Amino acid sequence: MSLSLIFGAIYVLCAAVVALLPIRRQYWPAGIMLLLAPVLLGFIGYQHGWIWFVLGMFAFLSMFRNPLRYLWRVAKGERPELPE
């Protein structure tokens, strides 16, 4: 198994642990994972081909659609409310 896939498996396990946290405690770990995912997918795409990068990005965008929507609204100047 390549190094990129080992890191990908570790990423998936960490994502499962973060998903078990209460919503208010998920912000920082999920934010870090949000920043690391494209880098990891780029590494996987470099070692295994661009198709795996594209498929991974679709999965990434699906998984982080709500945080990305929030960041998009903040970037547009809106003030979206956070869940309690």
NORPE-V444431 format. One record per residue. N is the residue number from 1. RES is the residue in one letter. PSI is psi in whole degrees, 0 to 359 (NA if undefined). Layout:
n:N res:RES psi:PSI
n:N res:RES psi:PSI
This chain:
n:1 res:M psi:137
n:2 res:S psi:162
n:3 res:L psi:322
n:4 res:S psi:322
n:5 res:L psi:328
n:6 res:I psi:314
n:7 res:F psi:323
n:8 res:G psi:320
n:9 res:A psi:320
n:10 res:I psi:320
n:11 res:Y psi:316
n:12 res:V psi:318
n:13 res:L psi:318
n:14 res:C psi:321
n:15 res:A psi:323
n:16 res:A psi:321
n:17 res:V psi:317
n:18 res:V psi:324
n:19 res:A psi:336
n:20 res:L psi:346
n:21 res:L psi:154
n:22 res:P psi:152
n:23 res:I psi:322
n:24 res:R psi:337
n:25 res:R psi:0
n:26 res:Q psi:343
n:27 res:Y psi:306
n:28 res:W psi:310
n:29 res:P psi:320
n:30 res:A psi:326
n:31 res:G psi:318
n:32 res:I psi:317
n:33 res:M psi:327
n:34 res:L psi:321
n:35 res:L psi:327
n:36 res:L psi:334
n:37 res:A psi:311
n:38 res:P psi:326
n:39 res:V psi:313
n:40 res:L psi:318
n:41 res:L psi:324
n:42 res:G psi:320
n:43 res:F psi:316
n:44 res:I psi:317
n:45 res:G psi:323
n:46 res:Y psi:319
n:47 res:Q psi:332
n:48 res:H psi:356
n:49 res:G psi:156
n:50 res:W psi:332
n:51 res:I psi:324
n:52 res:W psi:328
n:53 res:F psi:314
n:54 res:V psi:314
n:55 res:L psi:319
n:56 res:G psi:322
n:57 res:M psi:323
n:58 res:F psi:317
n:59 res:A psi:318
n:60 res:F psi:312
n:61 res:L psi:326
n:62 res:S psi:318
n:63 res:M psi:321
n:64 res:F psi:31
n:65 res:R psi:322
n:66 res:N psi:313
n:67 res:P psi:324
n:68 res:L psi:323
n:69 res:R psi:317
n:70 res:Y psi:312
n:71 res:L psi:325
n:72 res:W psi:317
n:73 res:R psi:320
n:74 res:V psi:319
n:75 res:A psi:329
n:76 res:K psi:353
n:77 res:G psi:2
n:78 res:E psi:166
n:79 res:R psi:79
n:80 res:P psi:149
n:81 res:E psi:146
n:82 res:L psi:146
n:83 res:P psi:152
n:84 res:E psi:NA
